Amino acid sequence: MTGKNKGICHSCRQPGHYLLESPRKQRRPVCSEGFVKWMEVEKKMVNIGKLFFCCSSDCGFFKWSDVALKKEIVMYEGESSCICSAKSVPKDDVEDISCMFKSLARISEEKNVEISLNLTIHKGKTNTEENGKEKGH
């Protein structure tokens, strides 16, 4: 059985190229030797299917990803929604959203399908206790 991380880019999670060929690849600022990899938990654990970031040079860098993979989008069928709430949006999250839009545009063009996206951005205070629970604290 092929793993979920096989055959896709470990930088943008898209097929067709690999980490070293990815236009989105980023060096790890701490070790400056490896690249940031975006992987999916494959083992049968509590976090199976959850995405995380790590370093290609195994320097110890690890960070959970706030982005959830939606199989419906990858399979080009059905509808999906994602609700994200944060006090402020970090630069990495903005780049992830930008990459998502580019991916959707590419899919739309390649598969000749219309993709409808409804994005709602709320500005205001959030409940700190809820944010802590969402991030696994």
Backbone torsions as a table, in degrees:
resi	resn	phi	psi	omega
1	MET	NA	128.5	-178.8
2	THR	-76.6	139.1	179.5
3	GLY	-71.9	160.3	-179.0
4	LYS	-70.2	-19.4	-178.4
5	ASN	-96.8	4.4	-177.9
6	LYS	-92.3	137.7	175.3
7	GLY	83.1	8.1	178.0
8	ILE	-129.1	161.2	177.1
9	CYS	-71.1	132.3	179.3
10	HIS	-84.7	7.4	175.6
11	SER	-103.7	-45.0	-176.7
12	CYS	-118.0	-1.7	177.5
13	ARG	66.2	23.5	179.2
14	GLN	-108.5	147.9	176.6
15	PRO	-77.4	165.0	173.3
16	GLY	106.7	-17.6	176.3
17	HIS	-155.1	172.5	-177.8
18	TYR	-122.8	172.0	-172.7
19	LEU	-46.6	-51.2	-175.6
20	LEU	-68.0	-19.4	179.1
21	GLU	-96.2	-6.3	-173.2
22	SER	-71.5	133.7	176.0
23	PRO	-71.5	-16.5	-178.1
24	ARG	-94.9	-3.2	-174.3
25	LYS	-59.5	142.6	-178.9
26	GLN	-128.7	136.9	174.5
27	ARG	-73.7	147.6	174.1
28	ARG	-76.0	118.7	-176.4
29	PRO	-65.1	-27.1	-177.2
30	VAL	-74.3	-51.4	-176.4
31	CYS	-94.5	-21.3	180.0
32	SER	53.0	11.8	177.0
33	GLU	-104.4	-36.7	-175.2
34	GLY	-103.7	175.7	176.4
35	PHE	-111.8	153.0	176.6
36	VAL	-72.9	126.3	177.1
37	LYS	-107.6	143.9	178.7
38	TRP	-112.8	106.7	-171.3
39	MET	-119.2	165.6	177.9
40	GLU	-118.1	135.7	177.7
41	VAL	-66.3	123.6	-178.3
42	GLU	-105.2	-26.0	-177.2
43	LYS	-68.2	151.9	179.4
44	LYS	-75.9	87.1	-178.7
45	MET	-133.9	179.8	177.4
46	VAL	-59.2	-35.2	-175.6
47	ASN	-95.0	18.3	-178.0
48	ILE	-56.1	133.0	179.5
49	GLY	87.9	-11.5	-179.7
50	LYS	-78.5	145.4	-178.4
51	LEU	-94.1	147.8	177.9
52	PHE	-147.8	162.7	177.0
53	PHE	-108.9	142.4	175.0
54	CYS	-149.3	176.0	-177.3
55	CYS	-101.5	140.3	-179.7
56	SER	-69.6	-17.0	179.5
57	SER	-99.8	11.2	177.8
58	ASP	54.6	45.0	179.1
59	CYS	-79.8	-6.3	-179.8
60	GLY	105.0	-5.4	178.8
61	PHE	-64.2	133.0	177.8
62	PHE	-152.4	135.2	176.9
63	LYS	-153.2	130.8	176.0
64	TRP	-68.9	144.5	176.4
65	SER	-90.6	138.4	176.9
66	ASP	-82.8	-9.4	-178.6
67	VAL	-84.7	133.5	176.6
68	ALA	-106.8	134.3	176.7
69	LEU	-72.4	133.7	176.0
70	LYS	-109.8	109.5	-176.7
71	LYS	-61.0	-27.6	-179.2
72	GLU	-64.7	-37.4	179.8
73	ILE	-68.7	-44.6	-179.5
74	VAL	-63.2	-36.3	-177.4
75	MET	-86.4	-2.1	179.1
76	TYR	61.9	36.2	178.0
77	GLU	-146.0	155.5	175.6
78	GLY	75.3	-174.5	178.7
79	GLU	-119.9	153.7	175.7
80	SER	-145.7	159.9	176.1
81	SER	-143.4	154.6	179.6
82	CYS	-139.7	128.8	178.2
83	ILE	-111.3	120.8	179.3
84	CYS	-118.8	132.7	175.8
85	SER	-130.9	134.4	178.8
86	ALA	-156.1	153.1	179.1
87	LYS	-65.6	-42.2	174.9
88	SER	-144.3	152.1	-177.7
89	VAL	-97.1	114.4	178.1
90	PRO	-65.4	158.2	-178.3
91	LYS	-56.4	-40.8	-179.5
92	ASP	-60.7	-38.7	179.6
93	ASP	-66.9	-38.3	177.6
94	VAL	-63.0	-42.0	178.5
95	GLU	-65.4	-36.7	177.2
96	ASP	-64.1	-41.2	178.6
97	ILE	-65.6	-42.3	177.8
98	SER	-59.9	-43.3	178.8
99	CYS	-63.7	-38.9	179.3
100	MET	-61.9	-44.3	179.1
101	PHE	-62.5	-42.1	178.3
102	LYS	-63.6	-39.7	178.4
103	SER	-64.7	-43.0	178.8
104	LEU	-64.1	-39.3	178.0
105	ALA	-64.6	-41.4	178.9
106	ARG	-64.4	-44.5	179.5
107	ILE	-61.8	-44.2	179.8
108	SER	-58.7	-43.8	-179.3
109	GLU	-70.7	-45.8	-177.2
110	GLU	-66.4	-40.9	-175.8
111	LYS	-96.2	-1.8	179.7
112	ASN	53.6	50.3	178.2
113	VAL	-124.0	155.6	176.5
114	GLU	-96.8	127.1	179.3
115	ILE	-112.5	123.6	179.0
116	SER	-102.1	132.8	-178.0
117	LEU	-131.0	128.6	177.6
118	ASN	-114.3	114.2	-177.3
119	LEU	-116.5	126.2	177.5
120	THR	-120.5	127.1	178.7
121	ILE	-115.8	123.9	178.8
122	HIS	-104.1	134.1	177.8
123	LYS	-111.4	131.2	179.0
124	GLY	153.0	-174.5	-178.0
125	LYS	-78.3	149.2	176.0
126	THR	-120.8	161.5	179.1
127	ASN	-77.9	116.9	-177.3
128	THR	-60.7	-37.9	-178.8
129	GLU	-63.6	-42.0	178.4
130	GLU	-65.2	-41.6	179.0
131	ASN	-61.3	-39.2	178.6
132	GLY	-63.7	-40.1	179.4
133	LYS	-67.2	-38.6	-179.0
134	GLU	-64.4	-32.9	-175.9
135	LYS	-92.5	6.6	175.1
136	GLY	81.9	21.2	-179.8
137	HIS	-86.0	NA	NA
